[in-house]
Amino acid sequence: MKGKSGVTGKNWVDPDDAPELSGEELDRPDGKWRVGEREVSPAEGKVAFRELLRKKRISIWLDESIIEHFKAKAKGKGYQTVINETLKTAIEQENLEKLLRKIIREEMHGNRTENRN
């Protein structure tokens, strides 16, 4: 991708390598919004943009095979977005597993108490 003159100041290839955003970009008059490789409505673009502003940039070292896996899986989105979604899913599954274990323990404890009476 090539940034517009005066907006990004340099060429960038991966959307995840785009320059930092400030929020002022929401008021741009051109009205063209892209999420990944697809053009979207201004409303959908603004929602995606606001979500992006909630994220924090970090630096992390990953195995090359992991990066290649997520780049292949991305299919039009930035691979870092796919890594983020995968991590969110893992956390949700971990929380679900903890909740299910708690419910099962409570049910088993309740059945033991009922069987004693």
N, C-alpha and C positions, 0 to 999 in steps of 0.2 A: 504494500500500500504506500501511497505517497501522500504525506501530509500537505495540506493547503499552505501556500506561501503565507508566512506571517502567523500561522496558527501553531504549527508544531516545530517549524524551524529545521526539521531533518526528515529523511526518509526512514520508514520503519516497516518491517515485514509482518511480524506477528502482532495482532491486536493487543496482546498482553505486554508488548514492549512500548506501547503508546506513552506519550508524556503524561505527567501527573495532571489531574483535572481539578479545577477549583470550584465549579458550580456555576460560574459565569457562562459556561457553554450552553446552558439551558435556554438562554435568551437569543441564541443565534438566529438570524432571520432566514437562513437558507432552507430550513425545515426538512433537511435530508438526514435521516437517522438510519444507522445500521447496527444490527446486533449480530455479531459473528459475520457471516457472509451474506445475510439477507437484509434487504431494505425493509424497514418497519415504519409504522405511523409515528408522528411526533409524540403522541401520548405513550405508546409502547416504548419508544426510545428514551423518553424522560424517566419512565419507571426503571428501566435497565440502568440508566445513568445514576439515578438516586441510589440504587442498590450498590453500584460500583463505589460511590462515595463512602459507603459504610465499611468498605474493606480497607485493610491496612497492608501496605507493601512490606514484604520481608525478603530476606535473602536466605536461600536454603540450598544445600548441596544434595543432589539426588543422583542415583546411578543413571547412567546413560540409557540403560534398558528400560527404566521406569519412565523417563521422559519420552522415549520413542513409543512406548506403549500408549501413553496418554495423548501424544500427538496423533497417533493413528486412530485412537478412539474419538478424538475431538470432532472430526467431520464438520468443519465449518465454524466451530467455536474455537476460542483460544484454548490451548491445552491446559493452561493454568486454571481456567474456569472449570474444566472437567476434573482436575485434581481437587479443587475446592469442593465441588459437588460430591465427589467420592468420599472426602473426609467428613462432610456433613452427614452423609448417609451412614457412614461407619459409626459416628457418634449417636445418631438416632437409633441404630440397631443395638448399640451397646446399652443405651438407656432403656429400650424396649426389653432387652434380655434381663436387665436388672429388675424391671417392673414385673415381668412374668415370673421370675424366680421368687420374688416377694409374695406374689399372689399364690403361687403353688405352695410355698411354705405355710402361709396363713391357712390355706384350705386344708393342708395335711394336718396342721396343728388342730384346727377346728374339728376335723373328723376323728382324731384321736380322743379329744375331749368328749365328743358325742358318744363314741363307742364305750367309754368308761362308765357312762351313766346308764 
